[in-house]
Amino acid sequence: MAPSLKNAILPALIFLPTSAILLKYLFVDLLQTGVFTTKDDCPEIFAGKSQYQLHYLGGYLPKVEHIACILVSFFHPLLRPGAEGVSPFIRDFAVALAPCAVVPFFEAYRNNSKFFPGFAMIMGLIYQSFTVGVTFPIYWFILFALGPKRAQGFEIKRGAAESVLVGILLGYFVPCIAIIISPTVPVIAAWQLFPIYVTVIAAIYRFIRSYQPSYNTSGTNVVYLTYIILFGLSSFMHFNAWLAYDFSLSKLIHNFIPPIELPDPRKGHGALQGALHFLQWDSLMVFSSTFVASLWFAENVKQGVILLVWSVVGVLVFGPGATVAGIFLWREKKLSDLRVQNLGKFKQSY
């Protein structure tokens, strides 16, 4: 297959329409059902009558505060007491997203990467506002269009890899734990900014670490460790979901896979059902697009079949997040082996 067809044309035909269709479905079709009460909870002119309409930024950026109000009013029904039935899905999704979230950071910090360091943070803020399901298919298109083997096949320095690991553990998981333990309005609002926390923590760590000689050594093992940790955390949370649903496959599918039919206020559906439907589709599309994207890492039909089988079996047994972590752990091992082979050829030719 021609490189331009595989890395640009085919991804554009697959991933870009996927994002466009989901964007229309979630932000046009779903909103038109009337299940959300955004206009009442978050009027454009500040009234302060809603529990969600606060001066999150001291009143200095009213438009940003308005967006924050909408986001908080969306998530709060899913996390507050009384939503126990959907909580296992929400917790699983929150943790499972970490392996996807970490990929743009690692790709941005590779040597000679075409992504600038702040790209992952900007992308994170975008998908926190416009959903991961819409954003990540576009990211896969960009990643492949740049030429994955040329632009993303380089090594990551140890200091940079460590900074991503520390940033994810502190900047991502601490806010996640906070919203699970105390899903108050301010905590939910603060959680929306986790891409900034990860970026700032990683930058501080790199600055401190850069003075040590080992900073510039290979960070491959740290990348391995990151994906192994994320695999373990995601698997643990998915096991809890299985436990909460009494190890019933039908209950798991009912809570994780969205129905095609839109929520209907005439059937008693409200903000909770609307938000759950939204996130179910969001989850389905971010992970399914990632599994499709993983096929670009296969070098032959056999590897492609193995990836497809792993995507199905892994999701059921270990959860979607662990499945993604396993795929990118395998990919990093492939890239490492490729670098070793190329180094061997260089030494022989020299």
C-alpha positions in Angstrom: 0.0 0.0 0.0 1.3 3.4 -1.0 2.5 5.5 2.1 0.3 8.4 1.2 -2.8 6.2 1.0 -2.0 4.4 4.2 -0.9 7.4 6.3 -3.1 10.2 5.0 -5.9 9.3 2.6 -7.2 6.2 4.4 -7.1 7.7 7.9 -8.8 10.8 6.6 -11.6 8.7 5.1 -12.1 6.7 8.3 -11.4 9.0 11.3 -12.6 12.5 10.1 -16.1 11.4 9.2 -16.3 9.5 12.4 -15.6 12.7 14.4 -18.1 14.7 12.3 -20.9 12.2 12.7 -20.4 11.9 16.5 -20.2 15.7 16.8 -23.5 16.1 15.1 -25.1 13.3 17.1 -24.0 14.5 20.5 -24.1 18.3 20.1 -27.1 18.6 17.8 -29.4 15.5 17.9 -29.0 14.8 21.6 -29.3 18.4 22.7 -32.4 18.8 20.7 -34.2 16.1 22.7 -34.5 18.6 25.6 -33.3 16.3 28.3 -30.7 18.8 29.5 -31.5 21.9 31.6 -28.5 23.9 30.6 -30.4 27.1 29.9 -32.0 27.1 33.3 -28.8 26.0 35.2 -26.4 28.1 33.2 -27.9 31.3 31.7 -25.5 33.3 29.7 -25.9 36.3 32.0 -24.7 35.5 35.4 -27.6 35.2 37.9 -26.1 33.0 40.6 -29.3 31.2 41.2 -28.1 27.8 40.1 -25.7 25.6 42.2 -23.6 25.3 39.1 -23.3 29.0 38.2 -20.4 30.1 40.3 -17.6 32.6 39.8 -15.0 29.9 39.1 -12.5 32.4 38.0 -13.5 35.3 40.2 -15.8 36.7 37.6 -12.9 37.9 35.3 -13.7 35.6 32.4 -17.5 35.2 32.2 -17.6 33.3 29.0 -15.1 30.7 30.3 -17.1 30.5 33.6 -20.2 29.9 31.5 -18.6 27.0 29.8 -17.4 25.7 33.2 -21.0 25.9 34.4 -22.3 23.8 31.5 -19.6 21.2 32.0 -20.2 20.9 35.7 -24.0 20.7 35.3 -23.4 17.9 32.8 -21.2 15.7 35.0 -22.8 16.4 38.4 -25.9 14.2 37.9 -23.7 11.2 37.1 -21.6 11.6 40.2 -24.0 12.7 42.9 -25.7 10.4 45.4 -28.6 8.5 43.7 -26.6 7.7 40.6 -25.1 4.5 42.0 -26.3 2.4 39.1 -24.1 4.3 36.6 -21.2 4.9 39.0 -19.2 1.8 38.1 -19.3 2.8 34.4 -18.2 6.4 35.2 -15.4 5.2 37.4 -14.2 2.7 34.9 -14.4 5.2 32.1 -12.5 7.8 34.1 -9.6 5.5 34.8 -9.7 3.8 31.4 -9.2 7.1 29.7 -5.7 7.5 31.2 -3.9 5.2 28.7 -5.4 7.2 25.8 -4.6 10.5 27.5 -0.9 9.6 28.0 -0.3 8.8 24.4 -0.2 12.4 23.1 2.2 13.3 25.9 4.7 10.5 25.0 4.4 11.3 21.3 5.1 15.0 21.9 8.2 14.3 24.0 9.9 11.9 21.6 13.2 13.1 20.1 12.6 15.0 16.9 8.8 14.8 17.3 6.7 17.0 15.1 4.4 17.7 18.0 5.4 20.6 20.2 5.4 19.9 24.0 2.3 21.9 24.7 0.3 20.1 22.0 -0.9 17.4 24.4 -2.2 20.0 26.9 -4.1 21.9 24.2 -5.6 18.7 22.9 -6.6 17.7 26.4 -8.4 20.9 27.0 -10.2 20.5 23.6 -11.4 17.0 24.4 -12.5 18.0 27.9 -14.8 20.5 26.2 -15.7 18.7 23.0 -15.4 15.0 24.2 -12.7 12.5 23.7 -14.8 10.6 21.2 -14.8 13.5 18.8 -11.2 14.6 19.4 -9.2 11.3 19.4 -10.2 10.2 15.8 -8.8 13.5 14.6 -5.7 12.9 16.6 -5.1 9.5 15.1 -5.4 11.1 11.6 -2.9 13.8 12.5 -0.5 11.2 14.0 -0.6 9.0 10.9 -0.5 11.9 8.5 2.8 13.0 9.9 4.3 9.7 9.2 4.3 7.4 12.3 7.6 5.6 11.7 9.5 8.8 10.7 8.0 11.3 13.2 7.0 9.1 16.1 9.5 6.3 16.0 12.2 8.1 17.9 13.2 7.4 21.5 12.0 9.3 24.6 14.6 10.6 27.0 14.4 9.1 30.5 13.7 12.5 32.1 10.9 13.3 29.7 9.3 9.8 30.2 9.5 10.1 34.0 7.9 13.5 33.8 4.9 12.1 31.9 4.6 9.2 34.4 4.7 11.6 37.4 2.4 14.1 35.6 -0.2 11.4 34.9 -0.1 9.9 38.4 -0.4 13.3 40.1 -2.2 15.5 37.6 -4.7 12.9 36.3 -5.3 10.3 39.0 -5.4 12.7 42.0 -8.3 14.7 40.4 -10.0 11.5 39.4 -9.8 10.2 43.0 -11.1 13.5 44.2 -14.3 13.5 42.1 -15.0 9.9 43.1 -14.6 10.6 46.8 -16.1 14.1 46.9 -18.1 14.9 43.7 -18.9 18.5 44.7 -19.3 21.3 42.2 -15.9 22.9 42.8 -14.1 19.6 42.6 -15.8 18.6 39.3 -14.9 22.0 37.9 -11.3 21.6 39.0 -11.1 18.1 37.4 -11.8 19.6 34.0 -8.4 21.2 33.9 -6.4 18.0 34.4 -4.5 18.4 31.1 -3.0 21.6 32.6 -2.0 19.9 35.8 -0.3 17.0 33.9 1.6 19.5 31.7 2.7 21.8 34.6 3.8 18.9 36.9 5.7 17.3 34.0 7.4 20.6 33.1 8.5 21.1 36.8 9.8 17.6 37.0 11.8 17.9 33.8 13.3 21.2 34.9 14.5 19.6 38.2 15.5 16.4 36.6 17.4 18.0 33.7 20.4 18.7 35.9 21.1 15.0 36.4 23.2 13.1 33.8 20.7 10.2 33.6 18.1 12.6 32.1 19.3 12.0 28.6 19.5 8.2 28.8 16.9 6.0 27.3 13.4 6.3 28.7 12.0 3.2 27.1 11.7 1.2 30.3 9.9 4.1 32.0 7.4 4.1 29.1 7.0 0.4 29.7 6.4 1.0 33.4 3.8 3.7 32.7 1.7 1.4 30.5 2.1 -1.5 33.0 0.9 0.7 35.8 -2.1 2.0 33.7 -2.9 -1.6 32.7 -3.0 -2.6 36.4 -5.1 0.4 37.5 -7.6 0.1 34.6 -7.9 -3.7 35.1 -8.6 -3.2 38.8 -11.3 -0.6 38.1 -12.9 -2.8 35.4 -12.9 -5.8 37.8 -14.8 -3.5 40.3 -17.4 -2.8 37.5 -17.8 -6.5 36.9 -18.2 -7.0 40.7 -20.8 -4.2 40.9 -22.8 -5.7 38.1 -22.7 -9.2 39.7 -20.4 -10.5 36.9 -23.4 -10.3 34.6 -22.4 -9.7 31.0 -25.9 -8.4 30.2 -25.7 -5.8 33.0 -22.2 -4.8 31.9 -23.3 -4.3 28.3 -26.4 -2.4 29.3 -24.4 0.1 31.3 -21.4 0.4 28.9 -22.9 0.1 25.4 -25.3 3.0 24.5 -28.7 2.4 22.9 -29.2 3.8 19.4 -32.5 5.4 20.5 -32.1 8.9 21.9 -33.3 9.8 25.4 -36.9 11.1 25.5 -38.3 13.5 28.1 -41.7 12.1 27.4 -40.5 8.8 28.8 -39.3 10.4 32.0 -35.7 10.7 30.8 -33.8 13.7 32.2 -30.3 15.1 32.6 -29.0 11.9 34.2 -30.1 9.7 31.2 -28.9 12.3 28.8 -25.5 12.6 30.3 -25.1 8.8 30.6 -26.1 8.4 26.9 -23.6 11.1 26.0 -20.7 9.5 27.8 -21.6 6.0 26.7 -21.2 7.1 23.1 -18.2 9.1 24.0 -16.5 6.1 25.5 -17.5 3.7 22.7 -16.1 6.0 20.0 -12.8 6.9 21.7 -11.9 3.3 22.4 -13.2 1.9 19.1 -11.3 4.5 17.1 -8.2 3.7 19.1 -8.6 0.0 18.4 -9.0 0.7 14.7 -6.0 3.0 14.9 -3.9 0.2 16.4 -4.2 -1.7 13.1 -1.8 0.9 11.6 0.8 -0.5 14.0 0.5 -4.0 12.5 3.2 -5.0 10.0 1.3 -8.0 8.5 -2.1 -9.6 8.5 -1.3 -11.9 11.4 -0.5 -9.0 13.7 -3.7 -7.2 12.6 -5.8 -10.3 13.4 -4.1 -10.6 16.8 -4.8 -6.9 17.5 -8.5 -7.3 16.6 -8.8 -10.4 18.8 -7.1 -8.6 21.7 -9.3 -5.6 21.3 -12.4 -7.8 21.8 -11.2 -10.2 24.4 -9.2 -7.6 26.3 -12.1 -5.2 26.6 -14.3 -7.9 28.2 -11.7 -9.3 30.6 -9.5 -6.4 31.4 -11.5 -3.4 30.3 -10.9 -0.9 27.5 -8.2 1.1 29.3 -6.1 -1.9 30.0 -6.6 -3.1 26.4 -5.3 0.2 25.1 -2.3 0.1 27.5 -1.5 -3.4 26.3 -1.5 -2.3 22.7 0.8 0.7 23.3 3.1 -1.3 25.5 3.5 -3.8 22.6 3.9 -0.9 20.1 6.7 0.7 22.2 8.5 -2.7 22.4 8.3 -2.9 18.6 9.7 0.6 18.2 12.5 -0.2 20.6 13.4 -3.4 18.7 13.4 -1.4 15.5 15.8 1.2 17.0 18.1 -1.6 18.1 18.0 -3.2 14.6 18.8 0.1 13.0 21.6 0.8 15.4 23.1 -2.7 14.6 22.9 -1.9 10.8 24.6 1.4 11.4 27.5 -0.2 13.4 27.9 -2.8 10.7 28.0 -0.2 7.9 30.4 1.9 9.9 
